[in-house]
Amino acid sequence: MQQVFNKLKQDRYSFKVCNVDLFNVRSEADLLKAIRTSLVECFAKNDNEKEKLEDELMISYIHEMNEYRDLVLNLSEALASKFNTNIIIYFAEFQEILNFENPDKTLKLLERVWRDHTGTTYLITGSELNAMKQIFEIDKYLYRYAERVKMQQIPELLFSEFIIKNFLKAGRVVSRELVTQIYEFTEGHPYYTQQLAEISFYKTKGFMTEPILLESFDDLIQCHVHEFKAKTSRLSNYQLYLLKAIIDGVTRFSETQVMIDYHFNSSANIVRLKEATLKKEILCNEGAKLTFQDPIYKKWLKDFYF
């Protein structure tokens, strides 16, 4: 994302980025406060400037809820016009809106207001894939106005060249074969691939060797083992049976022998297990196939748990 912002600066595009993290936002009132705070702080450097700006925009004088709601949700447009710039509101953890008392009401409101905005761009991100799919693909909020930009695997050739080049800059050498092993271990996952390469880099004092890489594999898993244990502790035995079946390559879950081997009680039970693991953001649907969202969690389950 930072590369996109840098490119906009190079193109002399006038803009301000306002970050709104919804991680601890649990109501529509909290959402309005987060948006208001972020926007005002983008254009005011201290408390005096904040107070002056809010007075100019009449924010402090509005107490009726519907009027206040509309004012805050249109605040970015007012600021874009006042300061002759474009505003980018960068939402993190947007799926938290689903935890509101009435999420549909809030999402319908955002859709109604945002569709008329011309001076504001909304970048909406979330860490829970299935929850984001629920909002944008199943319920189809903002369907006509939003475009999904999917985080793709890093192309292997691009990744290999980048890692080899950065090792050389620091006077260290890594072979293409070992870089390929890094890529294959993480299945090209952007975050894990970068993290594993960084662990390997700091362990290398000249030439990176296979023992160093194997040690780095272990270190990567150890970095996340507490998270993996916590995630696993929240799963039922039957949900774990489903994960084991997927790791074992099972695709036809309703076959008689599969149901016996993995303790599935019925086809209806399998459906419920799939829904539960999707809701817990363990699995995702890739077409008709269930896959793990987290490739390193899958490796940990396979090598250390099952």
TIBA-554211 format. One record per residue (C-alpha): residue in one letter; x, y, z. Coordinates in steps of 0.5 Angstrom, whole numbers, padded with zeros to 4 digits, always signed. Example, Ala and Ser with C-alpha at 12.3 -4.5 7.8 and 13.67 -1.06 7.14 Angstrom:
2
a+0025-0009+0016;s+0027-0002+0014;
! end
This chain:
306
m+0000+0000+0000;q+0006+0005+0002;q+0008+0004-0005;v+0002+0006-0008;f+0002+0012-0004;n+0009+0014-0006;k+0007+0013-0013;l+0001+0018-0012;k+0007+0023-0009;q+0011+0022-0015;d+0005+0024-0020;r+0004+0030-0016;y-0003+0028-0014;s-0005+0032-0008;f-0008+0028-0002;k-0008+0026+0005;v-0009+0019+0008;c-0013+0018+0014;n-0012+0012+0018;v-0018+0009+0022;d-0017+0002+0025;l-0024-0001+0027;f-0020-0006+0032;n-0023-0004+0038;v-0029-0001+0035;r-0036-0004+0037;s-0042+0001+0036;e-0044+0006+0031;a-0042+0011+0036;d-0035+0009+0036;l-0035+0008+0029;l-0037+0016+0028;k-0032+0018+0033;a-0026+0014+0030;i-0028+0017+0023;r-0028+0024+0026;t-0022+0024+0030;s-0018+0021+0025;l-0020+0026+0020;v-0019+0032+0024;e-0012+0030+0027;c-0010+0030+0019;f-0011+0037+0019;a-0010+0040+0026;k-0003+0039+0029;n-0005+0041+0036;d-0011+0042+0041;n-0012+0049+0039;e-0012+0048+0032;k-0017+0042+0033;e-0022+0046+0037;k-0022+0051+0031;l-0023+0047+0026;e-0029+0043+0029;d-0032+0050+0031;e-0031+0052+0023;l-0034+0045+0021;m-0040+0046+0026;i-0038+0039+0029;s-0038+0042+0036;y-0045+0045+0036;i-0049+0039+0033;h-0052+0034+0038;e-0058+0031+0035;m-0056+0024+0033;n-0058+0024+0026;e-0055+0031+0024;y-0049+0029+0027;r-0048+0022+0024;d-0049+0025+0017;l-0044+0031+0019;v-0039+0026+0021;l-0040+0021+0015;n-0039+0027+0010;l-0034+0031+0014;s-0028+0028+0009;e-0032+0032+0003;a-0032+0038+0007;l-0025+0038+0009;a-0023+0036+0002;s-0026+0042-0001;k-0024+0046+0005;f-0016+0044+0004;n-0017+0043-0004;t-0014+0036-0004;n-0016+0029-0004;i-0018+0025+0002;i-0016+0017+0003;i-0019+0014+0009;y-0016+0008+0010;f-0020+0003+0014;a-0016-0003+0018;e-0020-0009+0021;f-0027-0007+0017;q-0030-0013+0019;e-0031-0011+0026;i-0037-0008+0024;l-0041-0014+0023;n-0040-0014+0031;f-0044-0008+0032;e-0051-0009+0035;n-0054-0008+0028;p-0049-0008+0022;d-0054-0008+0017;k-0056-0002+0019;t-0049+0001+0019;l-0047-0002+0012;k-0053+0001+0009;l-0052+0008+0012;l-0045+0008+0009;e-0047+0005+0002;r-0052+0011+0002;v-0047+0016+0004;w-0041+0014+0001;r-0044+0013-0006;d-0044+0021-0007;h-0037+0022-0005;t-0032+0025-0010;g-0027+0028-0006;t-0026+0022-0002;t-0023+0015-0003;y-0024+0009+0001;l-0019+0004+0002;i-0022-0002+0006;t-0018-0008+0009;g-0019-0013+0014;s-0016-0019+0017;e-0021-0024+0017;l-0022-0026+0010;n-0029-0030+0010;a-0032-0024+0014;m-0030-0019+0009;k-0033-0024+0004;q-0040-0024+0008;i-0040-0016+0007;f-0038-0015+0000;e-0039-0022-0004;i-0045-0025+0000;d-0049-0019+0002;k-0046-0015-0003;y-0045-0008+0000;l-0042-0003-0004;y-0042-0008-0009;r-0043-0003-0015;y-0038+0002-0012;a-0032-0002-0009;e-0027-0006-0013;r-0023-0012-0009;v-0016-0012-0010;k-0014-0019-0007;m-0007-0020-0004;q-0004-0025-0009;q+0002-0030-0008;i+0009-0026-0009;p+0011-0029-0016;e+0017-0034-0015;l+0022-0031-0020;l+0020-0024-0017;f+0021-0026-0010;s+0028-0030-0012;e+0031-0024-0015;f+0029-0019-0009;i+0032-0024-0004;i+0038-0025-0008;k+0039-0018-0009;n+0038-0016-0002;f+0043-0021+0001;l+0048-0019-0004;k+0047-0011-0002;a+0049-0014+0005;g+0055-0018+0003;r+0052-0024+0004;v+0050-0030-0001;v+0044-0034-0002;s+0043-0039-0008;r+0037-0039-0012;e+0035-0046-0010;l+0035-0044-0002;v+0031-0038-0004;t+0026-0043-0008;q+0026-0047-0001;i+0024-0041+0003;y+0018-0040-0003;e+0015-0047-0003;f+0015-0047+0005;t+0011-0041+0006;e+0007-0043-0001;g+0008-0036-0003;h+0005-0032+0003;p+0007-0025+0003;y+0008-0024+0010;y+0011-0031+0012;t+0015-0031+0006;q+0018-0024+0008;q+0019-0026+0015;l+0022-0033+0013;a+0027-0029+0009;e+0029-0024+0014;i+0030-0029+0019;s+0035-0033+0015;f+0038-0026+0013;y+0040-0025+0020;k+0043-0032+0021;t+0047-0032+0015;k+0054-0029+0016;g+0057-0030+0009;f+0054-0036+0005;m+0047-0038+0007;t+0047-0046+0008;e+0041-0051+0008;p+0042-0052+0016;i+0041-0045+0017;l+0035-0045+0013;l+0032-0051+0016;e+0034-0047+0023;s+0030-0041+0020;f+0024-0046+0019;d+0024-0048+0026;d+0024-0041+0028;l+0019-0038+0024;i+0014-0044+0027;q+0016-0042+0034;c+0015-0035+0033;h+0007-0037+0032;v+0007-0043+0036;h+0003-0039+0042;e-0002-0036+0037;f-0003-0043+0033;k-0004-0047+0040;a-0009-0041+0042;k-0013-0042+0035;t-0013-0050+0036;s-0016-0050+0043;r-0022-0046+0041;l-0023-0052+0036;s-0028-0058+0038;n-0025-0065+0036;y-0030-0066+0030;q-0027-0059+0027;l-0020-0062+0028;y-0022-0068+0025;l-0024-0064+0019;l-0018-0060+0019;k-0014-0067+0019;a-0018-0070+0013;i-0016-0064+0009;i-0009-0064+0011;d-0009-0071+0009;g-0012-0069+0002;v-0019-0072+0003;t-0024-0068-0002;r-0030-0073-0002;f-0032-0072+0006;s-0039-0076+0005;e-0036-0082+0003;t-0037-0088+0008;q-0030-0090+0009;v-0028-0082+0010;m-0034-0081+0015;i-0032-0087+0019;d-0024-0085+0019;y-0025-0078+0021;h-0031-0079+0026;f-0036-0075+0021;n-0043-0077+0024;s-0047-0075+0018;s-0047-0070+0012;a-0051-0065+0016;n-0045-0065+0021;i-0040-0064+0015;v-0044-0058+0013;r-0044-0055+0020;l-0037-0057+0021;k-0035-0053+0015;e-0039-0047+0016;a-0036-0047+0023;t-0029-0047+0021;l-0030-0042+0016;k-0033-0037+0021;k-0027-0038+0025;e-0023-0036+0019;i-0019-0043+0019;l-0021-0045+0012;c-0023-0041+0006;n-0027-0043+0000;e-0023-0043-0007;g-0028-0045-0012;a-0031-0052-0009;k-0025-0053-0005;l-0023-0052+0002;t-0016-0049+0004;f-0013-0047+0010;q-0012-0039+0010;d-0005-0040+0014;p+0000-0044+0010;i+0004-0044+0017;y-0001-0046+0021;k-0003-0052+0017;k+0005-0054+0017;w+0004-0054+0025;l-0002-0058+0025;k+0001-0063+0020;d+0008-0064+0023;f+0007-0062+0031;y+0000-0063+0033;f-0003-0069+0029;
! end
